[in-house]
Amino acid sequence: MDCTCPRCASGQTQRLPVLYADGTLIKGHRSMQTTASFLASPPKPMTYAGPLVALFLIFLIMGDIAVARLPPDSWLVHSSLGNALQAAFLFSPLIVWVFNAYRYNQTTWRKRLAQWQRSFRCGEVFIRS
């Protein structure tokens, strides 16, 4: 495979996955990384846990504040429909987040990871098929 840079014609190139692995040292639970390795890092997938917890707590608190401001005999507080609306308000953003993260990880992230695996670096990053 021809690994010369298309811009500067340098043969002194290195694959990004190799550059990343060579500059990363994992010792126990800690990892250290060179600047070159950091710059050659693979694309990260969207996470599910952290943002879901944050969204859940934010909407739980907002829902609690909203319900606390309602009159005590309000149908939103004491009816099944009101409880269903509150649950929808609480869980809809979570479901949307999970769906978007799953879709991103299955499509965009996989394409970016495949590009990263075919990428080389001399002074600039370039992709070889």
VMD Tcl script that draws the C-alpha trace (Angstrom):
set ca {
  {0.00 0.00 0.00}
  {1.27 3.45 -0.90}
  {1.64 5.45 2.31}
  {3.15 8.64 0.92}
  {1.49 11.90 1.82}
  {-0.51 13.32 -1.10}
  {0.36 16.92 -0.10}
  {4.06 16.84 0.71}
  {5.00 13.47 -0.89}
  {6.73 12.42 2.33}
  {7.17 8.71 2.93}
  {7.61 9.34 6.67}
  {4.00 8.63 7.58}
  {2.38 6.64 10.33}
  {-1.09 5.18 10.72}
  {-3.21 6.97 13.31}
  {-4.09 3.75 15.22}
  {-0.37 2.92 15.52}
  {0.53 6.47 16.55}
  {-2.25 6.39 19.15}
  {-1.22 3.00 20.55}
  {2.51 3.82 20.65}
  {1.94 6.99 22.66}
  {-0.48 5.53 25.20}
  {0.77 3.91 28.41}
  {-1.73 2.22 30.71}
  {-0.49 1.38 34.19}
  {-3.08 0.01 36.57}
  {-6.12 2.27 36.43}
  {-4.16 5.26 35.13}
  {-3.20 6.06 31.59}
  {-0.68 8.53 30.24}
  {-0.57 9.79 26.70}
  {1.79 11.77 24.52}
  {0.49 14.84 22.72}
  {0.84 13.08 19.36}
  {-1.14 10.14 20.70}
  {-3.83 12.47 22.04}
  {-4.12 14.20 18.66}
  {-4.37 10.79 16.96}
  {-7.14 9.57 19.29}
  {-10.00 7.61 17.77}
  {-13.45 9.20 17.60}
  {-15.50 8.59 20.71}
  {-18.99 7.10 20.65}
  {-21.83 8.89 22.40}
  {-22.32 7.69 25.95}
  {-25.60 6.72 27.51}
  {-25.13 6.77 31.28}
  {-23.90 10.23 32.30}
  {-26.25 12.35 30.20}
  {-29.18 10.06 31.04}
  {-28.63 10.51 34.77}
  {-28.33 14.27 34.33}
  {-31.45 14.51 32.15}
  {-33.40 12.31 34.57}
  {-32.47 14.44 37.57}
  {-33.11 17.72 35.76}
  {-36.54 16.70 34.54}
  {-37.39 15.05 37.87}
  {-36.61 18.29 39.70}
  {-38.45 20.39 37.09}
  {-41.47 18.09 37.32}
  {-41.44 18.23 41.11}
  {-41.29 22.03 41.06}
  {-44.10 22.19 38.50}
  {-46.34 19.82 40.50}
  {-45.59 21.67 43.76}
  {-46.91 24.90 42.20}
  {-50.21 23.31 41.15}
  {-53.32 23.62 43.30}
  {-53.73 20.56 45.57}
  {-57.00 19.53 43.89}
  {-55.61 19.74 40.35}
  {-56.36 16.86 37.97}
  {-52.63 16.75 37.08}
  {-51.83 15.71 40.65}
  {-54.61 13.20 41.34}
  {-55.55 11.57 38.04}
  {-54.09 8.75 35.98}
  {-53.89 11.03 32.94}
  {-52.01 13.64 34.97}
  {-49.56 10.99 36.19}
  {-49.11 9.73 32.64}
  {-48.37 13.26 31.41}
  {-45.82 13.73 34.18}
  {-44.14 10.43 33.29}
  {-44.10 11.41 29.60}
  {-42.53 14.75 30.52}
  {-39.91 12.95 32.58}
  {-39.03 10.08 30.24}
  {-39.45 11.58 26.76}
  {-36.09 13.39 26.78}
  {-34.40 10.22 28.01}
  {-35.91 8.13 25.22}
  {-34.94 10.75 22.64}
  {-31.37 10.85 23.99}
  {-31.01 7.05 23.88}
  {-32.43 6.89 20.36}
  {-30.10 9.65 19.10}
  {-27.05 8.13 20.80}
  {-27.85 4.68 19.42}
  {-28.38 6.06 15.91}
  {-25.15 8.09 16.08}
  {-23.13 5.11 17.35}
  {-24.54 2.80 14.66}
  {-23.98 5.16 11.73}
  {-21.84 8.27 12.11}
  {-19.43 6.94 14.73}
  {-18.81 3.70 12.82}
  {-18.00 5.68 9.65}
  {-15.66 7.99 11.56}
  {-13.95 5.02 13.21}
  {-13.45 3.32 9.83}
  {-11.96 6.56 8.44}
  {-9.70 6.86 11.47}
  {-8.44 3.31 10.97}
  {-7.46 4.17 7.35}
  {-5.85 7.50 8.25}
  {-2.16 8.35 8.18}
  {-0.21 11.31 9.49}
  {2.97 13.05 8.42}
  {2.45 16.73 9.14}
  {-1.25 16.51 8.34}
  {-3.81 13.75 8.51}
  {-4.82 12.03 5.27}
  {-6.91 8.97 4.44}
  {-5.88 6.06 2.22}
  {-8.47 3.58 0.98}
}
mol new
graphics top color blue
foreach p $ca { graphics top sphere $p radius 0.5 }
foreach p [lrange $ca 0 end-1] q [lrange $ca 1 end] { graphics top cylinder $p $q radius 0.2 }
display resetview
